[in-house]
Amino acid sequence: MLVIMQILQNPSCEIPEDCPYLPGRPKSSLSFLARNIKAEELNRLLTRGWRKFGPYFFQPACPGCRQCIPVRVPVADFRPSRGQRRVERKGHCVDVRFGPLRITERAFEIYREHSLRRFGEEVDRDSFLMHFYFPSGPVLQSEYRLNGRLIGIGYLDRSSEALSSIYFCYDPEFSHLRLGTLSVLHEISYTRQLGLRYYYLGYFVSGSERMAYKDSFRPREHYNWQSRCWRNPEQADQCPAE
């Protein structure tokens, strides 16, 4: 049976609100709702700078600002830095598994505590389920356990060419393990194991402390909103072949 992507709500611009990354600036998004996304369709959206939570697809549409830059890692070329190798050694005791979506009470507890302690945000179960357990396309989750206890959980989209990190959260009590960086390293490795080309890190905002860790993953490619192509920011400004 042929499955066709279903648009639930056509693209529209949202009402501006305060930017969480650049204080004093307005934030707005172009967004739409969809389901039944095939891997090839998702890949086209990712290569054009779109992100998603469940059926909600979005990209920045901020007045006079293009500071949110989509970034991706060509996994065949990635080599961990010395600091990242230290994170891997420190986290060798963490058991990491990738698999299908699986709802647990512990996963919600981690998400709620992570949101509250890191960002000062109160979250509810309904939004948690809608964002991560209402899949609109191919998705999977990663689980990070220490001595059998779940301490971190990640959600990823899978397109025909890439894995894309939707979100990762962890128990703040284990911040010393640098689980955010550890998760990216494992997800890049898993992308390579699957034979895919790219790992999408989401958006990068220069000068944002919350996104500073993304700057350490190299080589990487940035999406240029004007030319609509991807390039390595450390090389000449030209469009590589897709």
Order of alpha helices (4+ residues) and beta strands (2+ residues): beta-beta-beta-beta-alpha-beta-beta-beta-alpha-beta-alpha-alpha-beta-beta-beta-alpha-beta-beta-beta
